[in-house]
Amino acid sequence: MQFPKTCVIIPCYNEADRLDILKIERYLIENKSVEIVFANDGSTDKTSEVLSNFRNGLIDLDLKNRIHILDFKHNEGKAEVVRKGMLFAGDNSYYNSLNLDAKIHSDGKIDCEYFGFWDADLATPLSELNWFYHFIENGESYWLLMGSRVARLGSNINRTFFRHYTGRIFATFISMGLKWKVHDSQCGAKLLRKDFVPIFREPFKTKWLFDVEILLRFKSLHGNESLKHIIEIPIRDWQDVKGSKIKLKDFLKVPYQIWKVFRDYR
């Protein structure tokens, strides 16, 4: 099938040793309807150099035009660079009004139907993007498509014992707060329709729970009607990649952040 034109934001912070550039390039060669925005969050390693060398070294102009780099001077956290990357890609006039301190490497305006974000470690392979589209090929028009790490027969989901069980505990609290049954709000693979990109205009209140805030923004705008238009997609492949930026102390802060985010949006 012909997939909708799609732009994926990949937030990067000190990812020079984890970015699988060849795998990303191979995917883009095979999937010409996909563009990528690398949002480099003030990395202190060679991430900026790796990204610029990758883009500048491409001979294929079509491929090069589908790769964009936002090189932010200061580290602001994943939530903020995902937010700014989404606005740059899908709400360009609003992004330009912000006068942000970032070097932009791009050869043109991004014109896509869907926009999303994917973790730089590719714990969820980019090929799962193709799997997402099987859920909209029959005329469905979901507002938001969320990857969900459901361990089941036929899937290959490898998470550490600690991350699996803390994830289940946090998901229970999040479902209670939302009053929606959400299995996995935190999987770093999400897509939404272009007309909902303005939901990213306001800065997020938390650095790690902005996925929950996205759901809260849908709920505040559209109430329980949102439930008809948001789908969790059981991804087929997910690998726990070493080098995660989330440490034990961050997990310990999550219960308070969950309480805070629901209080602030109430």
Secondary structure, DSSP 4 states (H G I P E B T S, - for coil): --PPPEEEEEEESS-TTT--HHHHHHHHHH-TTEEEEEEEES-SSSHHHHHHHHHHT---HHHHHTEEEEEESS---HHHHHHHHHHHHH-HHHHHTT---EEEE-SS----SEEEEE-TT-SS-TTHHHHHHTTTTTS---SEEEEE----TT-EEE--HHHHHHHHHHHHHHHHHHTS--S-S--SEEEEEGGGGGGGSSPPS-SS-HHHHHHHHHHHHHGGGGGGTEEEEE-SEEE--S--S--HHHHHHHHHHHHHHHHHH-
